[in-house]
Amino acid sequence: MRCPYCGNQDTQVKDSRPTEDYNSIRRRRVCSGCGGRFTTFERVQLRDIVVAKKSGRKVPFDREKLARSISTALRKREVEPERVERLISGVVRRLESLGDGEVPSETIGLLVMDGLKELDDVAFVRFASVYKNFSAADDFKAFLSTLNDVDDEQSDEN
């Protein structure tokens, strides 16, 4: 692992432990060149995922980009970091289990929306406004009215 401070490739693991959700390993490392200390995370990756964009372009899936977009939707919301990490890991696991190495970007957006709906209503609407490209207040009204219709149907069933 390359040292983020000096670029030296000779680093040693000083401590390893599983994260709280047991989906990754946290490793504390020290650089033999500059003595700098840093943390890395190791996760299981079942397969490489390629994202098929609406434009037709294909790009490698980026877990960090997914995490950033979810964090942006959750900005200033009081949600435990462990729950956010579980959402991100859950989306990645579902993408990997789809069986196909190529996933449409729409599928990722829908999985994130499903997860955010369970996690935080405000973050869900924030994400949806970007994902569905809202351009006016009426777009929000229409979206929220469809949510209310779905919620009413679900409460009638129960």
HUURRA-V28790 format. One record per backbone hydrogen bond with DSSP energy under -1.0 kcal/mol. NH is the residue of the N-H (numbers start at 1). CO is the residue of the C=O. E is the energy in kcal/mol with one decimal. If there is no record, write none. Layout:
# HUURRA-V28790
nh:NH co:CO e:E
nh:NH co:CO e:E
This chain:
# HUURRA-V28790
nh:3 co:8 e:-2.8
nh:7 co:3 e:-1.5
nh:11 co:9 e:-1.1
nh:12 co:30 e:-2.8
nh:14 co:28 e:-3.3
nh:15 co:28 e:-1.4
nh:17 co:26 e:-2.0
nh:19 co:24 e:-2.4
nh:22 co:19 e:-1.5
nh:25 co:42 e:-2.4
nh:26 co:17 e:-3.4
nh:27 co:40 e:-3.1
nh:28 co:15 e:-2.9
nh:29 co:38 e:-3.2
nh:30 co:12 e:-2.3
nh:31 co:36 e:-2.5
nh:32 co:10 e:-2.1
nh:35 co:31 e:-1.2
nh:38 co:29 e:-1.9
nh:40 co:27 e:-2.6
nh:42 co:25 e:-2.4
nh:50 co:101 e:-3.5
nh:51 co:59 e:-3.6
nh:52 co:103 e:-2.7
nh:53 co:57 e:-3.0
nh:56 co:53 e:-1.7
nh:59 co:51 e:-2.2
nh:61 co:49 e:-2.9
nh:66 co:62 e:-1.8
nh:67 co:63 e:-2.5
nh:68 co:64 e:-2.4
nh:69 co:65 e:-2.3
nh:70 co:66 e:-2.1
nh:71 co:67 e:-2.6
nh:72 co:68 e:-2.4
nh:73 co:69 e:-1.8
nh:74 co:70 e:-1.7
nh:75 co:72 e:-1.1
nh:77 co:74 e:-2.4
nh:79 co:77 e:-1.5
nh:84 co:80 e:-1.6
nh:85 co:81 e:-2.6
nh:86 co:82 e:-2.2
nh:87 co:83 e:-1.9
nh:88 co:84 e:-2.5
nh:89 co:85 e:-2.9
nh:90 co:86 e:-2.4
nh:91 co:87 e:-2.4
nh:92 co:88 e:-2.3
nh:93 co:89 e:-2.7
nh:94 co:90 e:-2.3
nh:95 co:91 e:-2.3
nh:96 co:92 e:-2.6
nh:97 co:93 e:-1.9
nh:103 co:50 e:-3.1
nh:105 co:52 e:-2.4
nh:108 co:104 e:-1.3
nh:109 co:105 e:-2.3
nh:110 co:106 e:-2.4
nh:111 co:107 e:-2.3
nh:112 co:108 e:-2.4
nh:113 co:109 e:-2.5
nh:114 co:110 e:-2.5
nh:115 co:111 e:-2.1
nh:116 co:112 e:-3.0
nh:117 co:113 e:-2.3
nh:118 co:114 e:-1.2
nh:119 co:115 e:-1.4
nh:120 co:116 e:-3.1
nh:124 co:120 e:-2.2
nh:125 co:121 e:-2.2
nh:126 co:122 e:-2.5
nh:127 co:123 e:-2.8
nh:128 co:124 e:-2.5
nh:129 co:125 e:-2.2
nh:130 co:126 e:-1.3
nh:131 co:127 e:-3.1
nh:132 co:128 e:-3.1
nh:134 co:129 e:-2.7
nh:139 co:136 e:-1.0
nh:141 co:137 e:-2.2
nh:142 co:138 e:-2.7
nh:143 co:139 e:-2.2
nh:144 co:140 e:-3.0
nh:145 co:141 e:-2.3
nh:146 co:142 e:-1.8
nh:147 co:143 e:-1.8
nh:148 co:144 e:-2.4
nh:149 co:145 e:-2.1
nh:150 co:146 e:-2.1
nh:151 co:147 e:-2.7
nh:152 co:148 e:-2.4
nh:153 co:149 e:-2.1
nh:154 co:150 e:-2.3
nh:155 co:151 e:-2.1
nh:156 co:152 e:-1.8
nh:157 co:153 e:-1.6
nh:158 co:154 e:-1.2
